């Protein structure tokens, strides 16, 4: 992590949102997928910036 403090501040929002999005993907498709993890991570980063 390069962004030190700003990353720490964003962490709670980002982690919660990323988890919610990923879990909704898992429920829709019924299994875990790396690709969905990446998509939910990108989405959460955008929203929480």
C-alpha positions in Angstrom: 0.0 0.0 0.0 1.5 3.3 -1.0 -1.4 5.6 0.1 -0.7 5.3 3.9 -3.1 7.4 5.8 -5.8 8.1 3.1 -6.1 4.3 2.6 -6.6 3.8 6.4 -9.4 6.4 6.3 -11.1 4.7 3.4 -10.7 1.2 4.7 -14.0 0.8 6.7 -16.3 2.2 3.9 -14.4 0.3 1.2 -14.3 -3.1 3.0 -18.0 -3.0 4.0 -19.1 -2.1 0.5 -16.8 -4.5 -1.2 -18.1 -7.3 1.0 -21.7 -6.5 0.3 -21.2 -6.3 -3.4 -19.2 -9.5 -3.5 -21.7 -11.4 -1.4 -24.6 -10.4 -3.6 -22.6 -11.7 -6.6 -22.1 -15.0 -4.7 -25.8 -15.3 -3.9 -26.7 -14.6 -7.6 -24.4 -17.2 -9.1 -24.2 -19.6 -6.2 -20.5 -19.9 -6.0 -17.3 -17.9 -5.5 -15.5 -16.4 -8.4 -12.2 -14.5 -8.6 -13.5 -12.3 -11.4 -16.4 -11.2 -9.2 -14.1 -10.4 -6.4 -12.1 -8.1 -8.7 -15.3 -6.4 -10.0 -16.6 -5.8 -6.5 -13.2 -4.4 -5.4 -13.1 -2.0 -8.3 -16.6 -0.8 -7.7 -16.0 -0.3 -3.9 -12.9 1.7 -4.6 -14.7 4.0 -7.0 -17.6 4.7 -4.6 -15.4 5.2 -1.5 -12.8 7.5 -3.0 
